[in-house]
């Protein structure tokens, strides 16, 4: 029996009970509960597909848009078009349509056929459809197993938006770095090093983007993923904090992150002819495994205190780690009013910076084997008019040190 833990399945069906026999069998053979998601409408399916890659999507062809709506085949076709032609959904490795309506199957056949997807006829009087779905699961497991053969090449890729002070702080970590950086193309230089892990020697790569912002960092992230295939893609550096939520020097682990400038600007019908911004943000979360581990690091006060004390200048406030929302944008903020408007997009907003969303998006869209991704940034100011660079070196140091603490505690 192949390893079902390598398989992630999404079932989109307003009658999920008909899958009870299949799910019981899969769970009994080792499919993890975290790897099986069931939703009853296409809106919930979109929410899942925005943040997670599935090896198999099983889609009822006649399905409601919302849980309380009437089912319609138009909703399944719309979802398929979003998957095939859109930019924001993570395309499943395989899609199977399921229906008892033969006419709906005929009408949906062209949409499925163009993508080499299949349609299975559901029948109450026999289990043939279950055997066909199980065959698709077995195929997906084989594909996932084959994908895992395309192994990760290194353990951690660290990227920064700034050479100073961010990359400098990374290169001062107790890692055995090579004597100099080397080019991987015409514009990108990387530093390679090794670190003695808990069970083996870990391979580390670090690089900085050519300039600040989501575009440069996303391009660099994609380049590093394609070139090195890391198990973990980590961004460290500095950020602005939200007053009342965090303190200077606090380390924020982005969960979720989004582009706060994404949305629509609409002209208000008034004499002032002012435009109103209507945000439409796409949130990318931290993985469950990373979230749980960084919550444990948050409670490790002894290790965090050791990091604070190792800084050559006395910092009177304790070092804290927060797993919290972080908004990314393309401008440097020195404006309390603008920061307040961004906070309206998420009541728990704790940090504002310029790159994390682009890095998370690059990892989400990467080919297998996908890296886990995390942005770890430390608060150096509060995005107000009185901001200064005084805290930047300490913030860069603490963010890099917290990443090192994670690697030491959890990487094997």
C-alpha positions in Angstrom: 0.0 0.0 0.0 1.4 3.4 -1.0 1.8 6.2 1.6 -1.5 8.0 1.8 0.1 10.7 3.9 1.5 12.1 0.7 -2.0 12.7 -0.7 -4.1 15.8 -0.2 -7.8 15.6 -1.3 -10.5 18.2 -1.6 -14.1 17.0 -2.0 -16.6 19.6 -3.2 -20.1 18.2 -2.8 -23.4 19.3 -1.1 -24.0 15.6 -0.2 -20.7 14.6 1.4 -22.3 11.7 3.2 -22.1 9.6 0.1 -18.3 9.6 0.5 -18.4 8.0 4.0 -17.4 4.6 2.8 -14.5 6.0 0.7 -13.2 8.3 3.5 -13.4 5.6 6.1 -11.3 3.4 3.9 -8.8 6.1 3.2 -8.5 7.0 6.8 -8.0 3.4 7.8 -5.1 3.1 5.4 -3.4 6.1 6.8 -4.7 9.3 5.1 -4.3 12.1 7.7 -7.4 14.0 8.7 -5.5 17.2 7.9 -5.1 16.0 4.3 -8.8 15.5 3.6 -11.0 18.6 3.2 -14.7 18.5 2.5 -16.8 21.6 1.5 -20.4 21.9 0.3 -20.2 24.8 -2.1 -17.8 26.4 -4.6 -17.2 29.5 -2.6 -15.7 27.5 0.2 -13.8 25.5 -2.4 -12.2 28.7 -3.7 -11.1 29.6 -0.2 -9.4 26.3 0.1 -7.8 26.4 -3.3 -6.4 29.9 -2.7 -4.1 28.6 0.0 -3.5 24.9 -0.5 -2.3 22.5 -3.2 -4.4 19.3 -3.6 -3.4 16.2 -5.4 -7.0 15.4 -6.2 -10.1 17.5 -6.4 -13.5 15.6 -6.5 -16.1 18.0 -7.8 -19.9 17.5 -7.8 -21.0 18.9 -11.2 -24.3 20.3 -9.8 -23.2 22.3 -6.7 -24.3 25.5 -5.0 -22.3 28.7 -4.9 -23.0 29.3 -1.2 -24.2 26.7 1.4 -27.8 28.0 1.3 -28.1 28.4 -2.5 -29.7 26.0 -4.9 -27.2 23.8 -6.7 -26.4 24.5 -10.4 -23.9 23.1 -12.9 -22.9 26.7 -13.8 -21.1 26.9 -10.4 -18.9 23.9 -11.1 -18.0 25.2 -14.6 -17.2 28.7 -13.1 -14.9 27.0 -10.6 -13.2 25.0 -13.3 -12.6 28.2 -15.3 -11.1 29.9 -12.3 -8.7 27.0 -11.8 -7.7 26.7 -15.5 -7.5 30.4 -16.4 -7.2 32.4 -13.2 -4.1 33.5 -11.3 -5.1 33.1 -7.7 -6.1 29.5 -7.3 -3.5 26.7 -6.8 -4.3 24.2 -9.5 -4.9 20.6 -8.2 -2.8 17.9 -9.7 -6.0 16.1 -10.9 -9.7 16.9 -11.0 -12.6 14.4 -11.2 -16.2 15.4 -11.8 -19.0 13.4 -10.2 -22.7 13.5 -11.1 -25.8 11.4 -11.3 -27.2 13.8 -13.9 -26.2 12.3 -17.3 -27.3 15.5 -19.1 -25.0 17.6 -16.9 -22.2 15.2 -17.6 -22.7 15.7 -21.3 -22.7 19.5 -21.0 -19.6 19.5 -18.7 -17.7 17.1 -20.9 -16.0 19.7 -23.1 -14.8 21.7 -20.1 -13.3 18.6 -18.6 -12.0 17.2 -21.8 -9.9 20.2 -22.7 -7.9 19.8 -19.5 -7.8 16.0 -19.7 -10.0 15.8 -16.6 -12.5 12.9 -16.1 -16.2 12.6 -15.2 -17.6 9.7 -13.1 -21.2 8.8 -13.1 -22.7 8.4 -9.6 -25.2 5.7 -9.0 -27.0 4.7 -5.8 -27.5 1.0 -6.8 -23.8 0.0 -7.0 -20.3 1.0 -5.9 -18.7 1.2 -9.3 -18.3 4.9 -9.0 -16.4 4.4 -5.7 -13.9 2.0 -7.3 -13.3 4.6 -10.0 -12.7 7.4 -7.5 -10.4 5.0 -5.6 -8.4 4.4 -8.8 -8.0 8.2 -9.1 -6.8 8.3 -5.5 -4.3 5.5 -6.2 -3.1 7.4 -9.3 -2.7 10.6 -7.2 -0.7 8.7 -4.5 1.6 7.4 -7.2 2.1 10.9 -8.6 2.7 12.3 -5.2 5.3 9.6 -4.5 7.0 10.3 -7.8 7.0 14.0 -7.0 8.7 13.3 -3.7 11.5 11.6 -5.6 12.3 15.0 -7.0 13.9 15.8 -3.7 14.8 19.0 -2.0 18.4 20.0 -2.8 19.1 22.2 0.3 17.5 22.8 3.7 17.0 26.5 4.0 17.0 29.5 1.6 17.1 32.8 3.4 16.2 35.9 1.5 16.3 39.6 2.6 15.1 42.8 1.0 18.2 44.7 2.1 21.9 43.9 2.1 22.3 46.2 5.1 21.3 45.6 7.8 19.3 42.5 7.0 21.6 40.2 5.0 24.5 41.3 7.1 22.7 40.1 10.2 22.1 36.7 8.5 25.7 36.4 7.6 26.8 37.0 11.2 24.8 34.0 12.4 27.0 31.1 13.6 26.8 29.3 10.2 29.9 28.1 8.3 29.5 30.4 5.4 31.8 30.1 2.4 34.4 32.9 2.1 32.5 34.8 -0.6 29.3 35.0 -2.5 29.0 33.4 -5.9 26.7 34.2 -8.9 23.9 31.9 -10.0 23.1 34.1 -13.0 23.9 37.6 -14.3 22.5 39.5 -11.4 22.1 37.3 -8.4 24.8 36.4 -5.9 24.2 33.9 -3.1 26.1 32.9 0.0 26.2 29.2 0.8 27.0 27.6 4.1 26.5 24.6 6.4 25.2 24.2 9.9 25.5 21.3 12.2 21.9 20.2 12.8 20.4 17.8 15.4 21.0 14.7 13.2 23.0 15.9 10.2 24.7 18.8 8.5 22.3 21.3 7.0 22.8 23.2 3.8 21.9 26.9 3.9 21.7 29.6 1.2 21.3 33.3 1.7 20.7 36.2 -0.7 19.3 39.7 -0.9 17.1 41.3 -3.5 18.3 44.0 -5.8 15.8 46.4 -4.3 13.0 46.6 -1.8 9.4 45.6 -2.6 7.2 42.7 -3.5 8.2 42.4 -7.1 12.0 42.1 -6.5 11.5 39.7 -3.5 9.0 37.6 -5.4 11.3 37.3 -8.4 14.2 36.4 -6.1 12.1 33.9 -4.2 11.1 32.1 -7.4 14.6 32.1 -8.6 15.9 30.5 -5.4 13.2 27.9 -5.3 13.8 26.9 -8.9 17.6 26.8 -8.5 18.0 25.2 -5.0 14.7 23.5 -4.2 14.8 24.3 -0.5 12.8 22.6 2.2 12.2 26.0 3.9 12.1 29.4 2.3 12.5 32.1 5.0 12.5 35.9 4.8 14.1 37.8 7.6 14.4 41.5 8.2 12.7 44.6 9.5 9.2 45.9 9.5 7.0 48.7 10.9 4.8 47.8 13.9 1.3 48.8 14.8 1.2 50.9 17.9 -0.7 49.2 20.8 -0.1 45.8 19.3 3.7 45.4 19.4 6.8 47.0 20.8 10.1 48.0 19.2 12.2 44.9 18.7 9.3 42.4 18.7 9.6 39.7 16.1 6.5 39.1 14.0 6.0 35.9 12.1 3.6 36.7 9.3 0.3 34.8 9.5 -1.4 35.7 7.3 0.1 38.2 4.9 -1.6 40.2 2.1 -1.1 43.1 -0.3 -2.9 46.0 1.4 -2.9 48.0 -1.9 -4.9 45.3 -3.8 -8.4 46.5 -4.5 -10.5 49.0 -6.4 -10.4 52.8 -6.2 -13.8 54.3 -7.0 -14.7 57.9 -7.6 -17.2 59.2 -5.0 -20.2 61.1 -6.4 -19.5 64.4 -4.6 -18.3 67.9 -5.3 -14.8 67.1 -4.0 -14.5 64.3 -6.5 -12.5 62.2 -4.1 -11.9 58.6 -4.8 -12.6 55.8 -2.2 -10.4 52.7 -1.9 -12.2 49.4 -1.6 -9.7 46.7 -0.5 -9.9 43.3 -2.0 -7.0 41.4 -0.4 -5.9 37.9 -0.9 -4.6 36.4 2.3 -1.8 33.8 2.4 -1.4 31.9 5.7 1.4 30.2 7.4 1.3 26.4 7.3 -0.1 24.6 10.3 3.2 23.0 11.1 5.1 26.2 11.1 2.4 28.0 13.1 2.5 25.5 15.9 6.3 25.5 16.1 6.5 29.3 16.2 3.9 29.4 18.9 6.2 27.1 20.9 9.1 29.4 20.2 7.0 32.3 21.4 6.8 30.6 24.8 10.6 29.8 25.0 11.4 32.8 27.1 14.9 31.6 28.1 16.1 31.3 24.5 14.5 34.7 23.6 16.2 36.3 26.6 19.5 34.8 25.6 19.1 36.5 22.1 18.3 39.8 23.7 21.3 39.7 26.1 23.7 38.7 23.3 23.2 42.1 21.6 26.1 44.4 22.5 23.8 47.3 23.6 21.4 46.9 26.5 17.7 46.7 25.3 15.4 47.3 28.2 12.3 45.5 26.8 12.0 41.7 26.7 12.2 40.1 23.3 8.8 38.8 22.2 7.7 36.7 19.2 4.2 37.1 17.8 2.5 35.0 15.1 0.3 37.7 13.7 -1.1 39.4 10.5 1.4 41.3 8.4 0.4 43.6 5.5 2.7 44.2 2.5 2.7 47.2 0.2 4.9 48.9 -2.4 5.5 52.1 -0.4 7.6 53.1 2.6 5.2 54.4 5.2 5.9 57.4 7.4 2.2 58.3 7.9 0.1 57.5 10.9 -3.1 58.1 9.0 -2.2 55.7 6.2 -1.1 53.0 8.7 -4.5 53.4 10.5 -6.4 52.8 7.2 -4.4 49.6 6.6 -5.3 48.4 10.1 -9.0 48.6 9.1 -8.3 45.7 6.7 -7.6 43.3 9.6 -8.3 44.1 13.3 -5.4 42.0 14.4 -2.8 43.7 12.1 0.5 43.9 13.9 3.1 44.7 11.2 3.5 46.5 7.8 6.3 46.0 5.4 7.0 45.6 1.6 7.9 42.0 0.7 6.3 39.1 2.6 3.2 38.6 0.5 5.3 38.3 -2.7 7.5 35.7 -1.1 4.5 33.7 0.2 2.9 33.9 -3.3 6.1 32.7 -5.0 6.2 29.6 -2.6 2.5 28.9 -3.1 2.9 28.9 -6.9 6.1 26.8 -7.0 6.3 23.4 -8.5 6.8 20.3 -6.5 8.5 19.8 -4.2 7.1 23.0 -2.7 9.0 24.7 0.1 7.4 25.7 3.4 7.6 29.5 3.7 7.8 32.0 6.5 8.5 35.7 6.9 10.1 36.6 10.2 10.4 40.4 10.6 11.3 42.5 13.6 9.7 45.9 14.5 12.1 48.8 14.0 9.5 51.7 13.9 5.8 52.5 13.8 5.4 53.9 10.3 4.9 57.4 11.7 6.5 60.7 10.7 9.0 60.4 13.6 10.4 57.1 12.4 14.2 56.6 12.4 16.8 54.0 11.5 18.1 53.6 15.1 16.4 50.2 15.8 17.1 48.7 12.4 20.4 46.8 13.3 18.8 45.3 16.4 15.6 44.3 14.5 17.6 42.7 11.7 19.6 40.8 14.4 16.6 39.5 16.3 14.7 38.3 13.2 17.7 36.4 11.9 18.3 35.0 15.4 14.7 33.7 15.8 15.1 31.9 12.4 18.3 30.3 13.7 16.4 29.3 16.9 13.7 27.6 14.8 16.3 25.7 12.7 18.1 24.6 15.9 14.9 23.4 17.6 13.0 21.8 14.8 15.1 21.0 11.7 16.2 17.4 11.4 
